[in-house]
Amino acid sequence: MDADLTPPPATHVAVIGGGCAGLAAATRLAQQGLQVTLYESSPQLGGRARGLSWKGQRLDNGQHILLGAYRDTLGLMHLAGVDMAQALLRLPLQLEMHRRFKLKACAYLPAPLHILAGLMFAHGLSWQERWSAIRFMARLRGIGFRLDHDLPLATLLTQCSQPETVTRWLWEPLCLAALNTPLHTASAQVFLNVLRDSFAKAKSDSDMLLPKQDLSRMLAEPLSDYIRSKDGQVRLGVAVTGIRKIGQGYEVISPTDTRYFSRVVIATSPFRAGALLAELPEMEASHRLIDVLMYQPIYTVYLQYPGETRLDKPMLGFAEGYSQWVFDRGQLYGQHGLMAVVISAEGRHQVMTQERLAVAVIEEMGHHFPALPAPIWHKVIAEKRATFACTDGLQRPAAITPLAGLYLAGDYVAGDYPATIEGAVRCGLYCADHIIQHTPAG
């Protein structure tokens, strides 16, 4: 093993993990002229936002949606030179549960009136049900979307007299999409944070941004290119196996070498971060918080139909069955006839084989769209620990740790957001900004 333990002449930051949090941290550091080395154990950047190839198609590890409120993510994409019009389809908010419910934001009113008007004229609800949803949103706005104490979202909805139909067709789909956690255990406060940022500020914040490229090409690769353009180093296929505190800095150990850094940002998934913290006694409290985190799955069932197959909308929801959302990737990615069906959070589908689940989803698609032909092929991608379970009252580890110069970054780290791309990006930027602010000039 080679060794390079000579302290660098200036601040040199190791960012461990090439997912959204690590890429955000490394990009900000490189932008500000700090020396940065990004480690990624796999041969591809992006973490859970990576792409993969199958049957001649580029697929996402999971189908993602961005929102207009994702300012930090969009800012990074702009910095990296991403053509937004080519990368994203921007649509005013429209939630449609196939043949059951339809909500469309009013294009002519400012926020939050555009959402309230949309609720007033939502299809599939009675006047009383619409009014109950409007009163709920008004109440949340009146308390600044801030609860005195956290509680399960299902409990809050019951306390606020939300009808079963409104919960089933509006609040529950939004909760699963945003928090990937079942309604009866999901954090009401984190859900309110998402509503606050998406629906209560600028009208464009509630816009749905549907990717037209796989996220590796849309996010990971442009940011990697930017880091390299600023003389940052990106080490793919290099797994960090240990971190040791040495003087004012840290040894970062990999199978190929050991290097010295003045700062370290651990931006891996939480279940990998815990292993890196195990040899650092000062990090015992953070390690305990990570160790007790629970996880939720996301299953994506890709169905390739004949090329002329097309849905009425690029994105549709379902109110019953296994399938929750379907994305027409022909309309989004130019992958004609390819559908991505998403199933968020835990459920009865987890005990099924992937083949049986695919057959069930194909049957549901045929029920919803009787004119559909038989699919040519299918592919199930199961991320069994896709996100941390964003439960009520959950204590999450802090980004700034008891060890000076050591940071935790990721969507699981303490913050306002659940496990989303924006949550990860925000945390990565926060760590980078703290390093920048505490780096001596010159």
Residue, then its C-alpha position, 0 to 999 in steps of 0.5 A: m500500500d502506498a502512503d501519502l501522509t504529508p499534510p497538504p499546504a492548504t485545505h484539502v477536503a476528502v468527500i466520501g460518496g458520490g451520490c447527490a450529497g457528495l456531488a453537491a459538497a464537492t461541487r461547492l468546494a471546487q467552485q470556491g477554489l478549495q482542493v477536493t478529492l471525491y471518492e466513490s466505491s462504485p464505477q459510477l457516480g449518482g448513488r441511488a440517482r444513478g442510471l443503468s442499461w437494460k435491453g438497449q435502454r437507459l433506465d433510472n435506478g428509480q423514477h424521480i420527480l423534482l419540484g420547482a422548489y428544489r432551488d439548490t438542485l436546480g442551481l447546481m444543474h445550472l452551474a454545471g451547464v445543464d440545459m434545463a429545457q433539454a433535461l426537464l419537462r416543467l408542468p404546472l402542478q397536476l395530480e391525477m389519480h386515474r378515473r378517481f381524482k384530479l387536481k390542477a393548480c390555477a395558472y392565473l393566481p399567485a401562490p397559495l391561491h393557485i392551490l386553493a383554487g385547484l382544490m376548490f375545483a378538484h374532480g372526484l371530491s364533493w363540495q364538503e370534501r374540497w372545503s375540508a382540504i381548503r380549511f386544512m391548508a389554511r390552518l397550516r398556513g395560519i400556524g406557519f406550517r409548524l407544529d408544537h410537537d411532531l406526530p404521525l401524519a395520519t393522526l394530524l389528518t384525523q385531528c383536522s377532520q380530513p375525510e377518508t376520500v381526501t386522505r386516500w386520493l390526495w394526502e396519502p399519495l403526496c406523503l408516499a411520493a415525498l416521504n416514502t413512508p406510510l401515512h400512519t408512521a410518517s412525520a407530520q412536521v416533515f410533510l408540512n415542511v414539504l407543503r410549505d416550500s412547494f405550495a405556500k411561496a412562489k407559484s413556480d415552486s409547485d411545478m413538477l419537473l419530470p426528468k427527460q434524461d436519466l439522472s446520471r446524465m442529467l446530474a451526476e456526470p455534469l457535476s463530475d465534469y465541473i469538479r474536474s474542470k476546477d482541478g478536483q479529483v474524482r476517484l471512481g471504484v475506490a472504496v474507503t475502508g477507514i478514517r483515522k484522526i491524525g493531528q489536525g486532519y484525517e487519514v483516509i484509507s482505501p485498498t490502494d493507498t492512504r491519504y491525509f486530508s484536513r477535512v472529511v465529508i462522509a457522504t455515503s448512505p447511512f448504513r455505510a457511514g456507520a462502519l466508517l464511524a466505528e473507529l472514531p470514539e468521539m462519533e459514538a452518539s452519531h453512530r448510535l443515531i445512524d444505527v437505529l435508522m429504519y428503511q423503506p423500499i422503492y420498487t420500479v417496474y419497467l414495462q416495454y410495450p410496442g413503440e406506438t404505445r402512449l398514455d394520455k399523460p406523461m404521469l398518472g397515479f392510481a388509488e388502489g392496487y400495487s401500482q402507485w404512479v406510472f410514467d410514460r417514458g416515451q413522452l419524457y425520454g423518447q423511449h417509446g412504449l416504455m412505462a415505469v411503474v413506481i411502488s413507494a414504501e413498504g407493503r404486501h408487494q415485498v413478499m412477492t417474487q419480482e416475477r409475480l409482482a411484474v405480472a400483477v402490475i401488468e394486470e393492473m395496467g391492463h385493467h386501467f388501460p384496456a387497449l394496452p397490448a401485452p408488454i414485450w419485456h419487463k424489468v423490476i428494480a427493487e431498492k430495499r433500503a431506498t430511503f430512511a423511514c421518515t417517522d414522527g419524532l425521529q432524531r437524525p444525526a447532525a451534519i457538524t460532528p463533535l470532531a472538528g473537520l469531520y462532517l456527515a452529509g446525506d438526505y438522512v442527516a438532520g434537516d427539514y426535508p425527507a429523503t429527497i434529492e433536494g434534501a441530500v443536495r442541501c446537506g452537501l452544500y451546508c457542509a461545504d459552506h461550513i468548511i469554506q467559512h472556517t477556512p483561513a483566507g489565503 
